[in-house]
Amino acid sequence: MERALKLVAGLLPIAFAFAFLVPVFDQGMQALGITVPLGISTLTLALIIGGAWGLFAQVTGRWI
């Protein structure tokens, strides 16, 4: 049980990034009318940015 909780707690930065940051970035870009180069959607860019930030937090243990 303790091992499972440690595994879940270890994945929280990635889960937070995809569950919260990605939708916020996507909606923010759409609300501001930001156009993304190369013809990709704002969601794709938000997934890249949010995923990279979540991975950074996962690896380093901090968000900033």
Predicted model as a PDB file, atoms N, CA, C, CB and O in Angstrom, pLDDT in the B-factor column:
MODEL        1                                                                  
ATOM      1  N   MET A   1       0.823  -1.191   0.000  1.00 86.00           N  
ATOM      2  CA  MET A   1       0.000   0.000   0.000  1.00 86.00           C  
ATOM      3  C   MET A   1       0.867   1.255   0.000  1.00 86.00           C  
ATOM      4  CB  MET A   1      -0.936  -0.002   1.204  1.00 86.00           C  
ATOM      5  O   MET A   1       0.613   2.202  -0.743  1.00 86.00           O  
ATOM      6  N   GLU A   2       1.891   1.244   0.843  1.00 89.00           N  
ATOM      7  CA  GLU A   2       2.795   2.396   0.910  1.00 89.00           C  
ATOM      8  C   GLU A   2       3.517   2.603  -0.424  1.00 89.00           C  
ATOM      9  CB  GLU A   2       3.823   2.208   2.045  1.00 89.00           C  
ATOM     10  O   GLU A   2       3.737   3.734  -0.858  1.00 89.00           O  
ATOM     11  N   ARG A   3       3.875   1.505  -1.053  1.00 91.00           N  
ATOM     12  CA  ARG A   3       4.549   1.580  -2.356  1.00 91.00           C  
ATOM     13  C   ARG A   3       3.636   2.183  -3.415  1.00 91.00           C  
ATOM     14  CB  ARG A   3       5.014   0.187  -2.799  1.00 91.00           C  
ATOM     15  O   ARG A   3       4.083   2.978  -4.242  1.00 91.00           O  
ATOM     16  N   ALA A   4       2.386   1.815  -3.393  1.00 90.00           N  
ATOM     17  CA  ALA A   4       1.419   2.364  -4.354  1.00 90.00           C  
ATOM     18  C   ALA A   4       1.206   3.858  -4.135  1.00 90.00           C  
ATOM     19  CB  ALA A   4       0.078   1.626  -4.245  1.00 90.00           C  
ATOM     20  O   ALA A   4       1.111   4.621  -5.096  1.00 90.00           O  
ATOM     21  N   LEU A   5       1.132   4.275  -2.883  1.00 90.00           N  
ATOM     22  CA  LEU A   5       0.963   5.696  -2.581  1.00 90.00           C  
ATOM     23  C   LEU A   5       2.177   6.512  -3.013  1.00 90.00           C  
ATOM     24  CB  LEU A   5       0.712   5.891  -1.091  1.00 90.00           C  
ATOM     25  O   LEU A   5       2.032   7.629  -3.509  1.00 90.00           O  
ATOM     26  N   LYS A   6       3.360   5.964  -2.827  1.00 89.00           N  
ATOM     27  CA  LYS A   6       4.570   6.657  -3.273  1.00 89.00           C  
ATOM     28  C   LYS A   6       4.590   6.789  -4.790  1.00 89.00           C  
ATOM     29  CB  LYS A   6       5.826   5.915  -2.791  1.00 89.00           C  
ATOM     30  O   LYS A   6       5.019   7.817  -5.313  1.00 89.00           O  
ATOM     31  N   LEU A   7       4.139   5.782  -5.491  1.00 87.00           N  
ATOM     32  CA  LEU A   7       4.076   5.831  -6.947  1.00 87.00           C  
ATOM     33  C   LEU A   7       3.092   6.894  -7.413  1.00 87.00           C  
ATOM     34  CB  LEU A   7       3.683   4.466  -7.511  1.00 87.00           C  
ATOM     35  O   LEU A   7       3.401   7.680  -8.309  1.00 87.00           O  
ATOM     36  N   VAL A   8       1.924   6.922  -6.816  1.00 86.00           N  
ATOM     37  CA  VAL A   8       0.908   7.916  -7.171  1.00 86.00           C  
ATOM     38  C   VAL A   8       1.398   9.320  -6.839  1.00 86.00           C  
ATOM     39  CB  VAL A   8      -0.416   7.625  -6.437  1.00 86.00           C  
ATOM     40  O   VAL A   8       1.236  10.237  -7.644  1.00 86.00           O  
ATOM     41  N   ALA A   9       1.990   9.498  -5.671  1.00 85.00           N  
ATOM     42  CA  ALA A   9       2.495  10.809  -5.275  1.00 85.00           C  
ATOM     43  C   ALA A   9       3.628  11.261  -6.187  1.00 85.00           C  
ATOM     44  CB  ALA A   9       2.971  10.779  -3.824  1.00 85.00           C  
ATOM     45  O   ALA A   9       3.788  12.456  -6.434  1.00 85.00           O  
ATOM     46  N   GLY A  10       4.398  10.329  -6.680  1.00 84.00           N  
ATOM     47  CA  GLY A  10       5.481  10.665  -7.595  1.00 84.00           C  
ATOM     48  C   GLY A  10       5.003  11.135  -8.949  1.00 84.00           C  
ATOM     49  O   GLY A  10       5.718  11.863  -9.637  1.00 84.00           O  
ATOM     50  N   LEU A  11       3.809  10.734  -9.345  1.00 87.00           N  
ATOM     51  CA  LEU A  11       3.268  11.112 -10.642  1.00 87.00           C  
ATOM     52  C   LEU A  11       2.385  12.355 -10.590  1.00 87.00           C  
ATOM     53  CB  LEU A  11       2.487   9.970 -11.210  1.00 87.00           C  
ATOM     54  O   LEU A  11       1.856  12.774 -11.619  1.00 87.00           O  
ATOM     55  N   LEU A  12       2.219  12.943  -9.428  1.00 90.00           N  
ATOM     56  CA  LEU A  12       1.344  14.103  -9.299  1.00 90.00           C  
ATOM     57  C   LEU A  12       1.770  15.315 -10.132  1.00 90.00           C  
ATOM     58  CB  LEU A  12       1.271  14.500  -7.870  1.00 90.00           C  
ATOM     59  O   LEU A  12       0.893  15.980 -10.685  1.00 90.00           O  
ATOM     60  N   PRO A  13       3.051  15.642 -10.256  1.00 91.00           N  
ATOM     61  CA  PRO A  13       3.396  16.796 -11.101  1.00 91.00           C  
ATOM     62  C   PRO A  13       2.962  16.627 -12.552  1.00 91.00           C  
ATOM     63  CB  PRO A  13       4.885  17.039 -11.053  1.00 91.00           C  
ATOM     64  O   PRO A  13       2.471  17.574 -13.166  1.00 91.00           O  
ATOM     65  N   ILE A  14       3.137  15.447 -13.097  1.00 92.00           N  
ATOM     66  CA  ILE A  14       2.724  15.196 -14.482  1.00 92.00           C  
ATOM     67  C   ILE A  14       1.199  15.254 -14.585  1.00 92.00           C  
ATOM     68  CB  ILE A  14       3.252  13.817 -14.977  1.00 92.00           C  
ATOM     69  O   ILE A  14       0.665  15.843 -15.525  1.00 92.00           O  
ATOM     70  N   ALA A  15       0.506  14.656 -13.639  1.00 92.00           N  
ATOM     71  CA  ALA A  15      -0.958  14.670 -13.659  1.00 92.00           C  
ATOM     72  C   ALA A  15      -1.487  16.096 -13.535  1.00 92.00           C  
ATOM     73  CB  ALA A  15      -1.521  13.795 -12.524  1.00 92.00           C  
ATOM     74  O   ALA A  15      -2.436  16.463 -14.227  1.00 92.00           O  
ATOM     75  N   PHE A  16      -0.886  16.899 -12.666  1.00 93.00           N  
ATOM     76  CA  PHE A  16      -1.304  18.289 -12.512  1.00 93.00           C  
ATOM     77  C   PHE A  16      -1.077  19.064 -13.801  1.00 93.00           C  
ATOM     78  CB  PHE A  16      -0.551  18.953 -11.354  1.00 93.00           C  
ATOM     79  O   PHE A  16      -1.920  19.864 -14.206  1.00 93.00           O  
ATOM     80  N   ALA A  17       0.052  18.830 -14.442  1.00 93.00           N  
ATOM     81  CA  ALA A  17       0.362  19.542 -15.681  1.00 93.00           C  
ATOM     82  C   ALA A  17      -0.678  19.242 -16.754  1.00 93.00           C  
ATOM     83  CB  ALA A  17       1.761  19.164 -16.182  1.00 93.00           C  
ATOM     84  O   ALA A  17      -1.167  20.160 -17.412  1.00 93.00           O  
ATOM     85  N   PHE A  18      -1.020  17.977 -16.936  1.00 94.00           N  
ATOM     86  CA  PHE A  18      -1.966  17.625 -17.994  1.00 94.00           C  
ATOM     87  C   PHE A  18      -3.413  17.907 -17.615  1.00 94.00           C  
ATOM     88  CB  PHE A  18      -1.818  16.172 -18.349  1.00 94.00           C  
ATOM     89  O   PHE A  18      -4.229  18.191 -18.491  1.00 94.00           O  
ATOM     90  N   ALA A  19      -3.749  17.837 -16.339  1.00 95.00           N  
ATOM     91  CA  ALA A  19      -5.134  18.050 -15.918  1.00 95.00           C  
ATOM     92  C   ALA A  19      -5.475  19.521 -15.713  1.00 95.00           C  
ATOM     93  CB  ALA A  19      -5.401  17.295 -14.645  1.00 95.00           C  
ATOM     94  O   ALA A  19      -6.636  19.904 -15.851  1.00 95.00           O  
ATOM     95  N   PHE A  20      -4.487  20.352 -15.386  1.00 95.00           N  
ATOM     96  CA  PHE A  20      -4.766  21.751 -15.086  1.00 95.00           C  
ATOM     97  C   PHE A  20      -4.035  22.720 -16.016  1.00 95.00           C  
ATOM     98  CB  PHE A  20      -4.392  22.046 -13.660  1.00 95.00           C  
ATOM     99  O   PHE A  20      -4.663  23.586 -16.625  1.00 95.00           O  
ATOM    100  N   LEU A  21      -2.736  22.582 -16.127  1.00 95.00           N  
ATOM    101  CA  LEU A  21      -1.961  23.561 -16.897  1.00 95.00           C  
ATOM    102  C   LEU A  21      -2.289  23.553 -18.381  1.00 95.00           C  
ATOM    103  CB  LEU A  21      -0.494  23.304 -16.715  1.00 95.00           C  
ATOM    104  O   LEU A  21      -2.438  24.616 -18.985  1.00 95.00           O  
ATOM    105  N   VAL A  22      -2.405  22.376 -18.977  1.00 96.00           N  
ATOM    106  CA  VAL A  22      -2.677  22.299 -20.417  1.00 96.00           C  
ATOM    107  C   VAL A  22      -3.990  22.979 -20.777  1.00 96.00           C  
ATOM    108  CB  VAL A  22      -2.708  20.843 -20.873  1.00 96.00           C  
ATOM    109  O   VAL A  22      -3.999  23.786 -21.707  1.00 96.00           O  
ATOM    110  N   PRO A  23      -5.104  22.700 -20.096  1.00 96.00           N  
ATOM    111  CA  PRO A  23      -6.347  23.407 -20.447  1.00 96.00           C  
ATOM    112  C   PRO A  23      -6.266  24.917 -20.216  1.00 96.00           C  
ATOM    113  CB  PRO A  23      -7.501  22.841 -19.645  1.00 96.00           C  
ATOM    114  O   PRO A  23      -6.846  25.691 -20.977  1.00 96.00           O  
ATOM    115  N   VAL A  24      -5.546  25.341 -19.165  1.00 96.00           N  
ATOM    116  CA  VAL A  24      -5.404  26.774 -18.900  1.00 96.00           C  
ATOM    117  C   VAL A  24      -4.606  27.435 -20.013  1.00 96.00           C  
ATOM    118  CB  VAL A  24      -4.723  27.015 -17.535  1.00 96.00           C  
ATOM    119  O   VAL A  24      -4.999  28.494 -20.503  1.00 96.00           O  
ATOM    120  N   PHE A  25      -3.498  26.835 -20.420  1.00 95.00           N  
ATOM    121  CA  PHE A  25      -2.701  27.390 -21.516  1.00 95.00           C  
ATOM    122  C   PHE A  25      -3.510  27.439 -22.811  1.00 95.00           C  
ATOM    123  CB  PHE A  25      -1.425  26.561 -21.723  1.00 95.00           C  
ATOM    124  O   PHE A  25      -3.475  28.437 -23.530  1.00 95.00           O  
ATOM    125  N   ASP A  26      -4.229  26.374 -23.104  1.00 96.00           N  
ATOM    126  CA  ASP A  26      -5.022  26.310 -24.337  1.00 96.00           C  
ATOM    127  C   ASP A  26      -6.102  27.385 -24.352  1.00 96.00           C  
ATOM    128  CB  ASP A  26      -5.661  24.922 -24.493  1.00 96.00           C  
ATOM    129  O   ASP A  26      -6.239  28.113 -25.335  1.00 96.00           O  
ATOM    130  N   GLN A  27      -6.855  27.489 -23.289  1.00 96.00           N  
ATOM    131  CA  GLN A  27      -7.925  28.489 -23.227  1.00 96.00           C  
ATOM    132  C   GLN A  27      -7.365  29.906 -23.236  1.00 96.00           C  
ATOM    133  CB  GLN A  27      -8.780  28.277 -21.978  1.00 96.00           C  
ATOM    134  O   GLN A  27      -7.957  30.810 -23.825  1.00 96.00           O  
ATOM    135  N   GLY A  28      -6.231  30.095 -22.585  1.00 96.00           N  
ATOM    136  CA  GLY A  28      -5.598  31.415 -22.573  1.00 96.00           C  
ATOM    137  C   GLY A  28      -5.152  31.836 -23.961  1.00 96.00           C  
ATOM    138  O   GLY A  28      -5.362  32.981 -24.361  1.00 96.00           O  
ATOM    139  N   MET A  29      -4.540  30.923 -24.696  1.00 94.00           N  
ATOM    140  CA  MET A  29      -4.112  31.244 -26.058  1.00 94.00           C  
ATOM    141  C   MET A  29      -5.303  31.527 -26.960  1.00 94.00           C  
ATOM    142  CB  MET A  29      -3.280  30.102 -26.638  1.00 94.00           C  
ATOM    143  O   MET A  29      -5.249  32.426 -27.799  1.00 94.00           O  
ATOM    144  N   GLN A  30      -6.378  30.765 -26.794  1.00 94.00           N  
ATOM    145  CA  GLN A  30      -7.577  30.997 -27.602  1.00 94.00           C  
ATOM    146  C   GLN A  30      -8.229  32.324 -27.250  1.00 94.00           C  
ATOM    147  CB  GLN A  30      -8.577  29.858 -27.412  1.00 94.00           C  
ATOM    148  O   GLN A  30      -8.687  33.036 -28.143  1.00 94.00           O  
ATOM    149  N   ALA A  31      -8.281  32.671 -25.977  1.00 96.00           N  
ATOM    150  CA  ALA A  31      -8.899  33.923 -25.556  1.00 96.00           C  
ATOM    151  C   ALA A  31      -8.100  35.132 -26.026  1.00 96.00           C  
ATOM    152  CB  ALA A  31      -9.042  33.953 -24.043  1.00 96.00           C  
ATOM    153  O   ALA A  31      -8.677  36.170 -26.350  1.00 96.00           O  
ATOM    154  N   LEU A  32      -6.777  35.006 -26.065  1.00 95.00           N  
ATOM    155  CA  LEU A  32      -5.933  36.107 -26.507  1.00 95.00           C  
ATOM    156  C   LEU A  32      -5.774  36.157 -28.025  1.00 95.00           C  
ATOM    157  CB  LEU A  32      -4.578  35.999 -25.861  1.00 95.00           C  
ATOM    158  O   LEU A  32      -5.203  37.104 -28.565  1.00 95.00           O  
ATOM    159  N   GLY A  33      -6.275  35.148 -28.697  1.00 93.00           N  
ATOM    160  CA  GLY A  33      -6.194  35.111 -30.154  1.00 93.00           C  
ATOM    161  C   GLY A  33      -4.792  34.846 -30.668  1.00 93.00           C  
ATOM    162  O   GLY A  33      -4.432  35.307 -31.751  1.00 93.00           O  
ATOM    163  N   ILE A  34      -4.007  34.119 -29.913  1.00 90.00           N  
ATOM    164  CA  ILE A  34      -2.635  33.800 -30.317  1.00 90.00           C  
ATOM    165  C   ILE A  34      -2.681  32.737 -31.406  1.00 90.00           C  
ATOM    166  CB  ILE A  34      -1.782  33.312 -29.099  1.00 90.00           C  
ATOM    167  O   ILE A  34      -3.313  31.691 -31.254  1.00 90.00           O  
ATOM    168  N   THR A  35      -1.993  33.030 -32.510  1.00 89.00           N  
ATOM    169  CA  THR A  35      -1.895  32.035 -33.580  1.00 89.00           C  
ATOM    170  C   THR A  35      -0.584  31.294 -33.432  1.00 89.00           C  
ATOM    171  CB  THR A  35      -2.001  32.697 -34.985  1.00 89.00           C  
ATOM    172  O   THR A  35       0.447  31.885 -33.110  1.00 89.00           O  
ATOM    173  N   VAL A  36      -0.632  30.018 -33.666  1.00 89.00           N  
ATOM    174  CA  VAL A  36       0.522  29.161 -33.475  1.00 89.00           C  
ATOM    175  C   VAL A  36       1.167  28.910 -34.833  1.00 89.00           C  
ATOM    176  CB  VAL A  36       0.121  27.824 -32.786  1.00 89.00           C  
ATOM    177  O   VAL A  36       0.461  28.628 -35.801  1.00 89.00           O  
ATOM    178  N   PRO A  37       2.496  29.008 -34.928  1.00 86.00           N  
ATOM    179  CA  PRO A  37       3.161  28.772 -36.205  1.00 86.00           C  
ATOM    180  C   PRO A  37       3.104  27.303 -36.619  1.00 86.00           C  
ATOM    181  CB  PRO A  37       4.605  29.230 -36.130  1.00 86.00           C  
ATOM    182  O   PRO A  37       2.788  26.426 -35.816  1.00 86.00           O  
ATOM    183  N   LEU A  38       3.408  27.065 -37.854  1.00 88.00           N  
ATOM    184  CA  LEU A  38       3.477  25.725 -38.453  1.00 88.00           C  
ATOM    185  C   LEU A  38       2.111  25.045 -38.562  1.00 88.00           C  
ATOM    186  CB  LEU A  38       4.405  24.850 -37.640  1.00 88.00           C  
ATOM    187  O   LEU A  38       2.044  23.855 -38.870  1.00 88.00           O  
ATOM    188  N   GLY A  39       1.047  25.763 -38.322  1.00 88.00           N  
ATOM    189  CA  GLY A  39      -0.287  25.218 -38.504  1.00 88.00           C  
ATOM    190  C   GLY A  39      -0.732  24.214 -37.458  1.00 88.00           C  
ATOM    191  O   GLY A  39      -1.685  23.470 -37.691  1.00 88.00           O  
ATOM    192  N   ILE A  40      -0.063  24.174 -36.302  1.00 93.00           N  
ATOM    193  CA  ILE A  40      -0.508  23.261 -35.253  1.00 93.00           C  
ATOM    194  C   ILE A  40      -1.578  23.961 -34.418  1.00 93.00           C  
ATOM    195  CB  ILE A  40       0.689  22.803 -34.357  1.00 93.00           C  
ATOM    196  O   ILE A  40      -1.679  25.188 -34.427  1.00 93.00           O  
ATOM    197  N   SER A  41      -2.353  23.194 -33.717  1.00 93.00           N  
ATOM    198  CA  SER A  41      -3.428  23.773 -32.916  1.00 93.00           C  
ATOM    199  C   SER A  41      -2.880  24.313 -31.594  1.00 93.00           C  
ATOM    200  CB  SER A  41      -4.528  22.726 -32.653  1.00 93.00           C  
ATOM    201  O   SER A  41      -1.774  23.972 -31.174  1.00 93.00           O  
ATOM    202  N   THR A  42      -3.677  25.160 -30.956  1.00 94.00           N  
ATOM    203  CA  THR A  42      -3.268  25.691 -29.659  1.00 94.00           C  
ATOM    204  C   THR A  42      -3.194  24.575 -28.613  1.00 94.00           C  
ATOM    205  CB  THR A  42      -4.242  26.789 -29.198  1.00 94.00           C  
ATOM    206  O   THR A  42      -2.381  24.637 -27.691  1.00 94.00           O  
ATOM    207  N   LEU A  43      -4.037  23.569 -28.760  1.00 94.00           N  
ATOM    208  CA  LEU A  43      -4.002  22.441 -27.827  1.00 94.00           C  
ATOM    209  C   LEU A  43      -2.679  21.694 -27.929  1.00 94.00           C  
ATOM    210  CB  LEU A  43      -5.171  21.482 -28.095  1.00 94.00           C  
ATOM    211  O   LEU A  43      -2.115  21.288 -26.913  1.00 94.00           O  
ATOM    212  N   THR A  44      -2.182  21.509 -29.145  1.00 95.00           N  
ATOM    213  CA  THR A  44      -0.909  20.817 -29.324  1.00 95.00           C  
ATOM    214  C   THR A  44       0.221  21.589 -28.665  1.00 95.00           C  
ATOM    215  CB  THR A  44      -0.611  20.613 -30.811  1.00 95.00           C  
ATOM    216  O   THR A  44       1.065  21.004 -27.987  1.00 95.00           O  
ATOM    217  N   LEU A  45       0.239  22.900 -28.862  1.00 94.00           N  
ATOM    218  CA  LEU A  45       1.273  23.717 -28.228  1.00 94.00           C  
ATOM    219  C   LEU A  45       1.131  23.693 -26.712  1.00 94.00           C  
ATOM    220  CB  LEU A  45       1.207  25.159 -28.740  1.00 94.00           C  
ATOM    221  O   LEU A  45       2.129  23.639 -25.994  1.00 94.00           O  
ATOM    222  N   ALA A  46      -0.102  23.733 -26.225  1.00 95.00           N  
ATOM    223  CA  ALA A  46      -0.332  23.666 -24.781  1.00 95.00           C  
ATOM    224  C   ALA A  46       0.131  22.328 -24.214  1.00 95.00           C  
ATOM    225  CB  ALA A  46      -1.816  23.886 -24.464  1.00 95.00           C  
ATOM    226  O   ALA A  46       0.676  22.281 -23.110  1.00 95.00           O  
ATOM    227  N   LEU A  47      -0.076  21.249 -24.949  1.00 96.00           N  
ATOM    228  CA  LEU A  47       0.401  19.938 -24.505  1.00 96.00           C  
ATOM    229  C   LEU A  47       1.920  19.897 -24.447  1.00 96.00           C  
ATOM    230  CB  LEU A  47      -0.117  18.837 -25.434  1.00 96.00           C  
ATOM    231  O   LEU A  47       2.496  19.305 -23.534  1.00 96.00           O  
ATOM    232  N   ILE A  48       2.566  20.523 -25.415  1.00 94.00           N  
ATOM    233  CA  ILE A  48       4.028  20.545 -25.421  1.00 94.00           C  
ATOM    234  C   ILE A  48       4.553  21.356 -24.243  1.00 94.00           C  
ATOM    235  CB  ILE A  48       4.557  21.124 -26.745  1.00 94.00           C  
ATOM    236  O   ILE A  48       5.429  20.896 -23.510  1.00 94.00           O  
ATOM    237  N   ILE A  49       4.022  22.562 -24.059  1.00 94.00           N  
ATOM    238  CA  ILE A  49       4.493  23.438 -22.988  1.00 94.00           C  
ATOM    239  C   ILE A  49       4.156  22.851 -21.613  1.00 94.00           C  
ATOM    240  CB  ILE A  49       3.874  24.842 -23.133  1.00 94.00           C  
ATOM    241  O   ILE A  49       5.027  22.747 -20.749  1.00 94.00           O  
ATOM    242  N   GLY A  50       2.892  22.468 -21.414  1.00 95.00           N  
ATOM    243  CA  GLY A  50       2.471  21.914 -20.129  1.00 95.00           C  
ATOM    244  C   GLY A  50       3.168  20.606 -19.806  1.00 95.00           C  
ATOM    245  O   GLY A  50       3.558  20.372 -18.663  1.00 95.00           O  
ATOM    246  N   GLY A  51       3.325  19.755 -20.805  1.00 94.00           N  
ATOM    247  CA  GLY A  51       4.014  18.483 -20.589  1.00 94.00           C  
ATOM    248  C   GLY A  51       5.479  18.679 -20.241  1.00 94.00           C  
ATOM    249  O   GLY A  51       6.012  17.998 -19.365  1.00 94.00           O  
ATOM    250  N   ALA A  52       6.129  19.614 -20.929  1.00 95.00           N  
ATOM    251  CA  ALA A  52       7.538  19.894 -20.629  1.00 95.00           C  
ATOM    252  C   ALA A  52       7.688  20.463 -19.227  1.00 95.00           C  
ATOM    253  CB  ALA A  52       8.128  20.869 -21.660  1.00 95.00           C  
ATOM    254  O   ALA A  52       8.614  20.102 -18.501  1.00 95.00           O  
ATOM    255  N   TRP A  53       6.781  21.351 -18.848  1.00 95.00           N  
ATOM    256  CA  TRP A  53       6.853  21.951 -17.516  1.00 95.00           C  
ATOM    257  C   TRP A  53       6.581  20.896 -16.435  1.00 95.00           C  
ATOM    258  CB  TRP A  53       5.843  23.117 -17.393  1.00 95.00           C  
ATOM    259  O   TRP A  53       7.244  20.887 -15.397  1.00 95.00           O  
ATOM    260  N   GLY A  54       5.617  20.016 -16.676  1.00 92.00           N  
ATOM    261  CA  GLY A  54       5.336  18.938 -15.736  1.00 92.00           C  
ATOM    262  C   GLY A  54       6.491  17.955 -15.635  1.00 92.00           C  
ATOM    263  O   GLY A  54       6.798  17.463 -14.549  1.00 92.00           O  
ATOM    264  N   LEU A  55       7.132  17.667 -16.762  1.00 92.00           N  
ATOM    265  CA  LEU A  55       8.295  16.782 -16.749  1.00 92.00           C  
ATOM    266  C   LEU A  55       9.448  17.428 -15.995  1.00 92.00           C  
ATOM    267  CB  LEU A  55       8.726  16.433 -18.181  1.00 92.00           C  
ATOM    268  O   LEU A  55      10.156  16.755 -15.246  1.00 92.00           O  
ATOM    269  N   PHE A  56       9.641  18.727 -16.189  1.00 94.00           N  
ATOM    270  CA  PHE A  56      10.674  19.457 -15.438  1.00 94.00           C  
ATOM    271  C   PHE A  56      10.407  19.356 -13.940  1.00 94.00           C  
ATOM    272  CB  PHE A  56      10.723  20.945 -15.874  1.00 94.00           C  
ATOM    273  O   PHE A  56      11.321  19.105 -13.155  1.00 94.00           O  
ATOM    274  N   ALA A  57       9.147  19.554 -13.549  1.00 92.00           N  
ATOM    275  CA  ALA A  57       8.793  19.462 -12.127  1.00 92.00           C  
ATOM    276  C   ALA A  57       8.984  18.044 -11.603  1.00 92.00           C  
ATOM    277  CB  ALA A  57       7.343  19.911 -11.906  1.00 92.00           C  
ATOM    278  O   ALA A  57       9.392  17.854 -10.457  1.00 92.00           O  
ATOM    279  N   GLN A  58       8.694  17.063 -12.422  1.00 90.00           N  
ATOM    280  CA  GLN A  58       8.849  15.667 -12.032  1.00 90.00           C  
ATOM    281  C   GLN A  58      10.325  15.339 -11.794  1.00 90.00           C  
ATOM    282  CB  GLN A  58       8.259  14.737 -13.111  1.00 90.00           C  
ATOM    283  O   GLN A  58      10.667  14.686 -10.809  1.00 90.00           O  
ATOM    284  N   VAL A  59      11.179  15.786 -12.680  1.00 90.00           N  
ATOM    285  CA  VAL A  59      12.603  15.447 -12.606  1.00 90.00           C  
ATOM    286  C   VAL A  59      13.323  16.222 -11.513  1.00 90.00           C  
ATOM    287  CB  VAL A  59      13.272  15.711 -13.940  1.00 90.00           C  
ATOM    288  O   VAL A  59      14.091  15.646 -10.743  1.00 90.00           O  
ATOM    289  N   THR A  60      13.075  17.537 -11.444  1.00 91.00           N  
ATOM    290  CA  THR A  60      13.806  18.374 -10.489  1.00 91.00           C  
ATOM    291  C   THR A  60      13.157  18.438  -9.118  1.00 91.00           C  
ATOM    292  CB  THR A  60      13.940  19.760 -11.031  1.00 91.00           C  
ATOM    293  O   THR A  60      13.827  18.741  -8.130  1.00 91.00           O  
ATOM    294  N   GLY A  61      11.872  18.160  -9.044  1.00 86.00           N  
ATOM    295  CA  GLY A  61      11.173  18.232  -7.767  1.00 86.00           C  
ATOM    296  C   GLY A  61      10.679  19.623  -7.433  1.00 86.00           C  
ATOM    297  O   GLY A  61      10.244  19.869  -6.308  1.00 86.00           O  
ATOM    298  N   ARG A  62      10.737  20.545  -8.391  1.00 87.00           N  
ATOM    299  CA  ARG A  62      10.241  21.906  -8.160  1.00 87.00           C  
ATOM    300  C   ARG A  62       9.644  22.440  -9.458  1.00 87.00           C  
ATOM    301  CB  ARG A  62      11.383  22.845  -7.645  1.00 87.00           C  
ATOM    302  O   ARG A  62       9.966  21.953 -10.542  1.00 87.00           O  
ATOM    303  N   TRP A  63       8.787  23.429  -9.347  1.00 83.00           N  
ATOM    304  CA  TRP A  63       8.090  23.984 -10.501  1.00 83.00           C  
ATOM    305  C   TRP A  63       8.821  25.153 -11.127  1.00 83.00           C  
ATOM    306  CB  TRP A  63       6.716  24.412 -10.107  1.00 83.00           C  
ATOM    307  O   TRP A  63       8.631  25.446 -12.307  1.00 83.00           O  
ATOM    308  N   ILE A  64       9.651  25.822 -10.353  1.00 81.00           N  
ATOM    309  CA  ILE A  64      10.341  27.015 -10.866  1.00 81.00           C  
ATOM    310  C   ILE A  64      11.832  26.731 -10.927  1.00 81.00           C  
ATOM    311  CB  ILE A  64      10.054  28.268  -9.974  1.00 81.00           C  
ATOM    312  O   ILE A  64      12.609  27.597 -11.330  1.00 81.00           O  
TER     313      ILE A  64                                                      
ENDMDL                                                                          
END                                                                             
